[in-house]
Amino acid sequence: MIGAIASAAVVSAGALVWGALERNSPLFGRVQRRLDGDENLVALTFDDGPNPDATPAILDALGAEGVAATFFILGRHADRWPALVERAAREGHAIGNHGYHHRKLLWRSPRYVREDISLGTAAIARAGAPRPTIFRAPHGQRNPWVTPIAHSEGQRTIGWSLGVWDTALPGADVIANRVVRGTRRGSIVLLHDGDGYDPAGDRMQTAQALPTIIRRLRDRGFSFAALQPS
Ligand SMILES: [Zn+2]
């Protein structure tokens, strides 16, 4: 009996950890990880910006190709470079909330989570962009109250289906190859125009990879879509 209880405790603790660490886990509420529909669409998403070097280069590349993307803005970077947030919104890209401090939310209290989400929302609004209706947790890490709290703030939680580790700076060619090889119909691709810890972190490889990514995905028949508002 005690053994059974102990096993049950181990299983539920394991489920808790899995639910938190598996970014697309349904255990802690629904996360959108793909685009709906049958079209050959892909969503390019950029986290942790704005960044003074990479974000303008990425916006230039997207604009030159007429591609709409999604930026999950980090509030404390938005407060440093608000004009870049406003520019991304003005140029037709979707603006999502990535919270304010970029601390992992796994072991944070409901009060902390709500504050981080609402501070991120406020920073985006201060920058002059529309109030965000989508949210992505730092590192995709959640606990049982992250998605319900985001929902109560009017924000749907977004995950991703393809990450390519562009933050490890493997080179622009490697980043482009990983995206092109990994993209499927409805993919949500995780890229980074900023560094969640260093406000001026180097993300130029991602910017340099972007024109190649766009051209090669178009050659394969893909079109690009920003995430839809909630
Ligand atoms: Zn992040």
py3Dmol code that shows the C-alpha trace and the ligand (Angstrom):
import py3Dmol

protein = """\
ATOM      1  CA  MET A   1       0.000   0.000   0.000  1.00  0.00           C
ATOM      2  CA  ILE A   2       2.721   2.397   1.003  1.00  0.00           C
ATOM      3  CA  GLY A   3       4.623   1.290  -2.063  1.00  0.00           C
ATOM      4  CA  ALA A   4       1.601   2.028  -4.250  1.00  0.00           C
ATOM      5  CA  ILE A   5       1.200   5.470  -2.717  1.00  0.00           C
ATOM      6  CA  ALA A   6       4.891   6.158  -3.144  1.00  0.00           C
ATOM      7  CA  SER A   7       4.691   5.062  -6.787  1.00  0.00           C
ATOM      8  CA  ALA A   8       1.673   7.273  -7.359  1.00  0.00           C
ATOM      9  CA  ALA A   9       3.567  10.179  -5.833  1.00  0.00           C
ATOM     10  CA  VAL A  10       6.530   9.506  -8.088  1.00  0.00           C
ATOM     11  CA  VAL A  11       4.257   9.300 -11.131  1.00  0.00           C
ATOM     12  CA  SER A  12       2.480  12.562 -10.334  1.00  0.00           C
ATOM     13  CA  ALA A  13       5.755  14.329  -9.574  1.00  0.00           C
ATOM     14  CA  GLY A  14       7.051  13.017 -12.878  1.00  0.00           C
ATOM     15  CA  ALA A  15       3.915  14.237 -14.647  1.00  0.00           C
ATOM     16  CA  LEU A  16       4.346  17.647 -13.046  1.00  0.00           C
ATOM     17  CA  VAL A  17       7.930  17.940 -14.244  1.00  0.00           C
ATOM     18  CA  TRP A  18       7.024  16.649 -17.693  1.00  0.00           C
ATOM     19  CA  GLY A  19       4.117  19.078 -17.915  1.00  0.00           C
ATOM     20  CA  ALA A  20       6.376  21.975 -17.066  1.00  0.00           C
ATOM     21  CA  LEU A  21       9.406  21.076 -19.117  1.00  0.00           C
ATOM     22  CA  GLU A  22       7.721  19.720 -22.233  1.00  0.00           C
ATOM     23  CA  ARG A  23       6.941  22.998 -23.906  1.00  0.00           C
ATOM     24  CA  ASN A  24       3.887  21.784 -25.771  1.00  0.00           C
ATOM     25  CA  SER A  25       2.446  19.686 -22.968  1.00  0.00           C
ATOM     26  CA  PRO A  26      -1.356  19.942 -22.663  1.00  0.00           C
ATOM     27  CA  LEU A  27      -1.161  19.198 -18.940  1.00  0.00           C
ATOM     28  CA  PHE A  28      -0.981  22.854 -17.967  1.00  0.00           C
ATOM     29  CA  GLY A  29      -3.459  24.197 -20.492  1.00  0.00           C
ATOM     30  CA  ARG A  30      -3.571  24.432 -24.239  1.00  0.00           C
ATOM     31  CA  VAL A  31      -0.577  25.690 -26.186  1.00  0.00           C
ATOM     32  CA  GLN A  32      -0.758  26.429 -29.887  1.00  0.00           C
ATOM     33  CA  ARG A  33       2.209  24.785 -31.536  1.00  0.00           C
ATOM     34  CA  ARG A  34       1.155  24.714 -35.188  1.00  0.00           C
ATOM     35  CA  LEU A  35      -0.892  26.786 -37.613  1.00  0.00           C
ATOM     36  CA  ASP A  36      -4.348  25.454 -38.365  1.00  0.00           C
ATOM     37  CA  GLY A  37      -5.533  24.692 -41.859  1.00  0.00           C
ATOM     38  CA  ASP A  38      -4.386  22.844 -44.951  1.00  0.00           C
ATOM     39  CA  GLU A  39      -2.414  25.592 -46.595  1.00  0.00           C
ATOM     40  CA  ASN A  40       1.345  25.397 -46.999  1.00  0.00           C
ATOM     41  CA  LEU A  41       1.897  28.067 -44.364  1.00  0.00           C
ATOM     42  CA  VAL A  42       4.779  28.606 -41.972  1.00  0.00           C
ATOM     43  CA  ALA A  43       5.044  31.126 -39.126  1.00  0.00           C
ATOM     44  CA  LEU A  44       8.456  32.649 -38.441  1.00  0.00           C
ATOM     45  CA  THR A  45       8.627  33.829 -34.821  1.00  0.00           C
ATOM     46  CA  PHE A  46      11.383  35.876 -33.181  1.00  0.00           C
ATOM     47  CA  ASP A  47      11.908  35.924 -29.404  1.00  0.00           C
ATOM     48  CA  ASP A  48      13.763  38.073 -26.871  1.00  0.00           C
ATOM     49  CA  GLY A  49      13.997  41.325 -28.840  1.00  0.00           C
ATOM     50  CA  PRO A  50      14.062  44.044 -29.647  1.00  0.00           C
ATOM     51  CA  ASN A  51      17.794  44.144 -30.242  1.00  0.00           C
ATOM     52  CA  PRO A  52      19.523  47.253 -31.595  1.00  0.00           C
ATOM     53  CA  ASP A  53      21.374  45.403 -34.377  1.00  0.00           C
ATOM     54  CA  ALA A  54      19.453  42.265 -35.312  1.00  0.00           C
ATOM     55  CA  THR A  55      15.876  43.573 -35.110  1.00  0.00           C
ATOM     56  CA  PRO A  56      16.319  46.347 -37.724  1.00  0.00           C
ATOM     57  CA  ALA A  57      18.149  43.928 -40.033  1.00  0.00           C
ATOM     58  CA  ILE A  58      15.374  41.340 -39.640  1.00  0.00           C
ATOM     59  CA  LEU A  59      12.661  43.936 -40.229  1.00  0.00           C
ATOM     60  CA  ASP A  60      14.505  45.120 -43.352  1.00  0.00           C
ATOM     61  CA  ALA A  61      14.718  41.551 -44.693  1.00  0.00           C
ATOM     62  CA  LEU A  62      11.065  40.810 -43.959  1.00  0.00           C
ATOM     63  CA  GLY A  63       9.998  44.103 -45.525  1.00  0.00           C
ATOM     64  CA  ALA A  64      12.089  43.543 -48.659  1.00  0.00           C
ATOM     65  CA  GLU A  65      10.405  40.167 -49.175  1.00  0.00           C
ATOM     66  CA  GLY A  66       6.895  41.208 -48.123  1.00  0.00           C
ATOM     67  CA  VAL A  67       6.835  38.606 -45.335  1.00  0.00           C
ATOM     68  CA  ALA A  68       4.798  39.013 -42.136  1.00  0.00           C
ATOM     69  CA  ALA A  69       6.276  37.450 -38.979  1.00  0.00           C
ATOM     70  CA  THR A  70       5.684  37.431 -35.222  1.00  0.00           C
ATOM     71  CA  PHE A  71       7.861  39.022 -32.538  1.00  0.00           C
ATOM     72  CA  PHE A  72       7.621  37.866 -28.927  1.00  0.00           C
ATOM     73  CA  ILE A  73       8.861  41.005 -27.231  1.00  0.00           C
ATOM     74  CA  LEU A  74      10.766  41.029 -23.961  1.00  0.00           C
ATOM     75  CA  GLY A  75       9.449  43.918 -21.882  1.00  0.00           C
ATOM     76  CA  ARG A  76      12.757  45.121 -20.483  1.00  0.00           C
ATOM     77  CA  HIS A  77      14.226  45.282 -23.982  1.00  0.00           C
ATOM     78  CA  ALA A  78      11.115  47.079 -25.241  1.00  0.00           C
ATOM     79  CA  ASP A  79      11.730  49.738 -22.608  1.00  0.00           C
ATOM     80  CA  ARG A  80      15.245  50.290 -24.034  1.00  0.00           C
ATOM     81  CA  TRP A  81      14.310  50.267 -27.711  1.00  0.00           C
ATOM     82  CA  PRO A  82      10.579  51.070 -27.920  1.00  0.00           C
ATOM     83  CA  ALA A  83      10.828  52.490 -31.440  1.00  0.00           C
ATOM     84  CA  LEU A  84      11.737  49.030 -32.776  1.00  0.00           C
ATOM     85  CA  VAL A  85       8.603  47.523 -31.238  1.00  0.00           C
ATOM     86  CA  GLU A  86       6.487  50.268 -32.714  1.00  0.00           C
ATOM     87  CA  ARG A  87       8.186  49.781 -36.101  1.00  0.00           C
ATOM     88  CA  ALA A  88       7.521  46.019 -36.130  1.00  0.00           C
ATOM     89  CA  ALA A  89       3.837  46.601 -35.362  1.00  0.00           C
ATOM     90  CA  ARG A  90       3.552  49.405 -37.917  1.00  0.00           C
ATOM     91  CA  GLU A  91       5.089  47.214 -40.615  1.00  0.00           C
ATOM     92  CA  GLY A  92       2.378  44.594 -40.147  1.00  0.00           C
ATOM     93  CA  HIS A  93       4.039  42.034 -37.898  1.00  0.00           C
ATOM     94  CA  ALA A  94       2.250  40.402 -34.987  1.00  0.00           C
ATOM     95  CA  ILE A  95       3.475  41.492 -31.567  1.00  0.00           C
ATOM     96  CA  GLY A  96       3.380  38.918 -28.769  1.00  0.00           C
ATOM     97  CA  ASN A  97       4.296  39.136 -25.107  1.00  0.00           C
ATOM     98  CA  HIS A  98       7.366  37.287 -23.790  1.00  0.00           C
ATOM     99  CA  GLY A  99       7.049  38.717 -20.276  1.00  0.00           C
ATOM    100  CA  TYR A 100       9.362  41.303 -18.747  1.00  0.00           C
ATOM    101  CA  HIS A 101      12.337  39.746 -16.944  1.00  0.00           C
ATOM    102  CA  HIS A 102      12.881  36.465 -18.826  1.00  0.00           C
ATOM    103  CA  ARG A 103      13.245  34.447 -15.655  1.00  0.00           C
ATOM    104  CA  LYS A 104      12.040  30.856 -15.982  1.00  0.00           C
ATOM    105  CA  LEU A 105       8.482  30.617 -14.658  1.00  0.00           C
ATOM    106  CA  LEU A 106       8.593  26.966 -13.636  1.00  0.00           C
ATOM    107  CA  TRP A 107       8.882  27.523  -9.880  1.00  0.00           C
ATOM    108  CA  ARG A 108       7.430  31.035  -9.714  1.00  0.00           C
ATOM    109  CA  SER A 109       4.287  31.907  -7.765  1.00  0.00           C
ATOM    110  CA  PRO A 110       1.003  32.942  -9.387  1.00  0.00           C
ATOM    111  CA  ARG A 111       1.672  36.477  -8.185  1.00  0.00           C
ATOM    112  CA  TYR A 112       5.103  36.561  -9.848  1.00  0.00           C
ATOM    113  CA  VAL A 113       3.755  35.108 -13.099  1.00  0.00           C
ATOM    114  CA  ARG A 114       0.901  37.608 -13.273  1.00  0.00           C
ATOM    115  CA  GLU A 115       3.259  40.499 -12.608  1.00  0.00           C
ATOM    116  CA  ASP A 116       5.761  39.389 -15.261  1.00  0.00           C
ATOM    117  CA  ILE A 117       3.017  38.976 -17.868  1.00  0.00           C
ATOM    118  CA  SER A 118       1.380  42.301 -17.047  1.00  0.00           C
ATOM    119  CA  LEU A 119       4.719  44.179 -16.988  1.00  0.00           C
ATOM    120  CA  GLY A 120       5.496  42.770 -20.435  1.00  0.00           C
ATOM    121  CA  THR A 121       2.071  43.818 -21.695  1.00  0.00           C
ATOM    122  CA  ALA A 122       2.550  47.338 -20.327  1.00  0.00           C
ATOM    123  CA  ALA A 123       5.999  47.736 -21.914  1.00  0.00           C
ATOM    124  CA  ILE A 124       4.589  46.797 -25.341  1.00  0.00           C
ATOM    125  CA  ALA A 125       1.731  49.265 -24.915  1.00  0.00           C
ATOM    126  CA  ARG A 126       4.177  52.007 -23.820  1.00  0.00           C
ATOM    127  CA  ALA A 127       6.173  51.387 -27.000  1.00  0.00           C
ATOM    128  CA  GLY A 128       3.075  52.205 -29.038  1.00  0.00           C
ATOM    129  CA  ALA A 129       2.191  48.733 -30.284  1.00  0.00           C
ATOM    130  CA  PRO A 130      -1.269  47.191 -29.874  1.00  0.00           C
ATOM    131  CA  ARG A 131      -1.952  45.337 -26.645  1.00  0.00           C
ATOM    132  CA  PRO A 132      -0.703  41.769 -27.244  1.00  0.00           C
ATOM    133  CA  THR A 133      -3.148  38.866 -27.409  1.00  0.00           C
ATOM    134  CA  ILE A 134      -0.527  36.115 -27.626  1.00  0.00           C
ATOM    135  CA  PHE A 135       2.085  35.045 -25.059  1.00  0.00           C
ATOM    136  CA  ARG A 136       5.117  32.783 -25.126  1.00  0.00           C
ATOM    137  CA  ALA A 137       6.728  31.764 -21.829  1.00  0.00           C
ATOM    138  CA  PRO A 138      10.504  32.193 -21.442  1.00  0.00           C
ATOM    139  CA  HIS A 139      12.100  28.913 -22.588  1.00  0.00           C
ATOM    140  CA  GLY A 140       8.555  27.611 -23.074  1.00  0.00           C
ATOM    141  CA  GLN A 141       8.529  26.676 -19.390  1.00  0.00           C
ATOM    142  CA  ARG A 142       5.206  26.712 -17.638  1.00  0.00           C
ATOM    143  CA  ASN A 143       3.600  25.573 -14.418  1.00  0.00           C
ATOM    144  CA  PRO A 144      -0.106  24.951 -13.743  1.00  0.00           C
ATOM    145  CA  TRP A 145      -0.995  28.644 -13.563  1.00  0.00           C
ATOM    146  CA  VAL A 146       1.046  30.247 -16.378  1.00  0.00           C
ATOM    147  CA  THR A 147      -1.395  29.567 -19.235  1.00  0.00           C
ATOM    148  CA  PRO A 148      -4.553  30.305 -17.171  1.00  0.00           C
ATOM    149  CA  ILE A 149      -3.048  33.616 -16.009  1.00  0.00           C
ATOM    150  CA  ALA A 150      -2.024  34.557 -19.567  1.00  0.00           C
ATOM    151  CA  HIS A 151      -5.558  33.645 -20.678  1.00  0.00           C
ATOM    152  CA  SER A 152      -7.030  35.873 -17.974  1.00  0.00           C
ATOM    153  CA  GLU A 153      -4.881  38.711 -19.389  1.00  0.00           C
ATOM    154  CA  GLY A 154      -6.413  38.069 -22.809  1.00  0.00           C
ATOM    155  CA  GLN A 155      -3.358  36.242 -24.168  1.00  0.00           C
ATOM    156  CA  ARG A 156      -3.292  32.816 -25.819  1.00  0.00           C
ATOM    157  CA  THR A 157      -0.178  30.740 -25.094  1.00  0.00           C
ATOM    158  CA  ILE A 158       2.005  29.927 -28.093  1.00  0.00           C
ATOM    159  CA  GLY A 159       4.677  27.240 -28.351  1.00  0.00           C
ATOM    160  CA  TRP A 160       6.650  26.147 -31.384  1.00  0.00           C
ATOM    161  CA  SER A 161       7.141  23.066 -33.511  1.00  0.00           C
ATOM    162  CA  LEU A 162      10.673  23.759 -34.768  1.00  0.00           C
ATOM    163  CA  GLY A 163      13.611  25.219 -32.860  1.00  0.00           C
ATOM    164  CA  VAL A 164      17.004  25.423 -34.563  1.00  0.00           C
ATOM    165  CA  TRP A 165      19.283  26.569 -31.697  1.00  0.00           C
ATOM    166  CA  ASP A 166      20.182  29.799 -33.435  1.00  0.00           C
ATOM    167  CA  THR A 167      21.142  31.183 -30.002  1.00  0.00           C
ATOM    168  CA  ALA A 168      24.211  28.904 -30.046  1.00  0.00           C
ATOM    169  CA  LEU A 169      25.502  30.879 -33.064  1.00  0.00           C
ATOM    170  CA  PRO A 170      26.192  27.881 -35.332  1.00  0.00           C
ATOM    171  CA  GLY A 171      26.563  30.106 -38.427  1.00  0.00           C
ATOM    172  CA  ALA A 172      23.984  31.621 -40.759  1.00  0.00           C
ATOM    173  CA  ASP A 173      24.201  28.744 -43.240  1.00  0.00           C
ATOM    174  CA  VAL A 174      23.554  26.145 -40.528  1.00  0.00           C
ATOM    175  CA  ILE A 175      20.596  28.126 -39.189  1.00  0.00           C
ATOM    176  CA  ALA A 176      19.089  28.409 -42.677  1.00  0.00           C
ATOM    177  CA  ASN A 177      19.628  24.714 -43.421  1.00  0.00           C
ATOM    178  CA  ARG A 178      18.001  23.620 -40.176  1.00  0.00           C
ATOM    179  CA  VAL A 179      14.948  25.795 -40.779  1.00  0.00           C
ATOM    180  CA  VAL A 180      14.510  24.718 -44.380  1.00  0.00           C
ATOM    181  CA  ARG A 181      14.966  21.018 -43.597  1.00  0.00           C
ATOM    182  CA  GLY A 182      12.732  21.071 -40.524  1.00  0.00           C
ATOM    183  CA  THR A 183       9.803  23.104 -41.793  1.00  0.00           C
ATOM    184  CA  ARG A 184       6.538  21.260 -42.424  1.00  0.00           C
ATOM    185  CA  ARG A 185       3.051  22.503 -43.288  1.00  0.00           C
ATOM    186  CA  GLY A 186       1.843  24.641 -40.370  1.00  0.00           C
ATOM    187  CA  SER A 187       5.224  24.843 -38.620  1.00  0.00           C
ATOM    188  CA  ILE A 188       5.784  27.533 -36.019  1.00  0.00           C
ATOM    189  CA  VAL A 189       9.529  28.220 -36.202  1.00  0.00           C
ATOM    190  CA  LEU A 190      11.361  29.580 -33.156  1.00  0.00           C
ATOM    191  CA  LEU A 191      14.120  32.068 -33.967  1.00  0.00           C
ATOM    192  CA  HIS A 192      15.674  34.866 -31.917  1.00  0.00           C
ATOM    193  CA  ASP A 193      16.189  38.530 -32.759  1.00  0.00           C
ATOM    194  CA  GLY A 194      17.370  39.168 -29.201  1.00  0.00           C
ATOM    195  CA  ASP A 195      19.172  37.600 -26.265  1.00  0.00           C
ATOM    196  CA  GLY A 196      16.999  37.009 -23.203  1.00  0.00           C
ATOM    197  CA  TYR A 197      19.874  37.907 -20.873  1.00  0.00           C
ATOM    198  CA  ASP A 198      22.179  40.278 -22.752  1.00  0.00           C
ATOM    199  CA  PRO A 199      20.309  43.300 -24.163  1.00  0.00           C
ATOM    200  CA  ALA A 200      22.949  43.765 -26.866  1.00  0.00           C
ATOM    201  CA  GLY A 201      23.601  40.044 -27.456  1.00  0.00           C
ATOM    202  CA  ASP A 202      24.669  39.049 -30.961  1.00  0.00           C
ATOM    203  CA  ARG A 203      21.820  37.694 -33.105  1.00  0.00           C
ATOM    204  CA  MET A 204      23.166  38.790 -36.474  1.00  0.00           C
ATOM    205  CA  GLN A 205      23.576  35.204 -37.709  1.00  0.00           C
ATOM    206  CA  THR A 206      19.802  34.811 -37.516  1.00  0.00           C
ATOM    207  CA  ALA A 207      19.345  38.077 -39.396  1.00  0.00           C
ATOM    208  CA  GLN A 208      21.855  36.986 -42.033  1.00  0.00           C
ATOM    209  CA  ALA A 209      20.119  33.613 -42.453  1.00  0.00           C
ATOM    210  CA  LEU A 210      16.693  35.125 -43.033  1.00  0.00           C
ATOM    211  CA  PRO A 211      16.834  36.027 -46.756  1.00  0.00           C
ATOM    212  CA  THR A 212      18.024  32.485 -47.535  1.00  0.00           C
ATOM    213  CA  ILE A 213      15.311  30.962 -45.325  1.00  0.00           C
ATOM    214  CA  ILE A 214      12.604  32.966 -47.082  1.00  0.00           C
ATOM    215  CA  ARG A 215      13.868  32.215 -50.583  1.00  0.00           C
ATOM    216  CA  ARG A 216      14.359  28.489 -50.044  1.00  0.00           C
ATOM    217  CA  LEU A 217      11.031  27.977 -48.272  1.00  0.00           C
ATOM    218  CA  ARG A 218       9.262  29.805 -51.081  1.00  0.00           C
ATOM    219  CA  ASP A 219      11.040  27.531 -53.564  1.00  0.00           C
ATOM    220  CA  ARG A 220       9.513  24.617 -51.654  1.00  0.00           C
ATOM    221  CA  GLY A 221       6.036  26.118 -51.976  1.00  0.00           C
ATOM    222  CA  PHE A 222       5.624  27.691 -48.553  1.00  0.00           C
ATOM    223  CA  SER A 223       3.955  30.995 -47.755  1.00  0.00           C
ATOM    224  CA  PHE A 224       4.431  32.970 -44.553  1.00  0.00           C
ATOM    225  CA  ALA A 225       1.869  34.012 -41.968  1.00  0.00           C
ATOM    226  CA  ALA A 226       1.969  36.000 -38.768  1.00  0.00           C
ATOM    227  CA  LEU A 227       0.178  34.426 -35.818  1.00  0.00           C
ATOM    228  CA  GLN A 228      -3.413  35.531 -35.615  1.00  0.00           C
ATOM    229  CA  PRO A 229      -4.650  37.596 -32.682  1.00  0.00           C
ATOM    230  CA  SER A 230      -6.708  35.778 -30.056  1.00  0.00           C
TER     231      SER A 230
END
"""
ligand_1 = """\
1
ZN
Zn 13.109 33.919 -24.625
"""
view = py3Dmol.view(width=600, height=400)
view.addModel(protein, "pdb")
view.setStyle({"model": 0}, {"cartoon": {"style": "trace"}})
view.addModel(ligand_1, "xyz")
view.setStyle({"model": 1}, {"stick": {}})
view.zoomTo()
view.show()
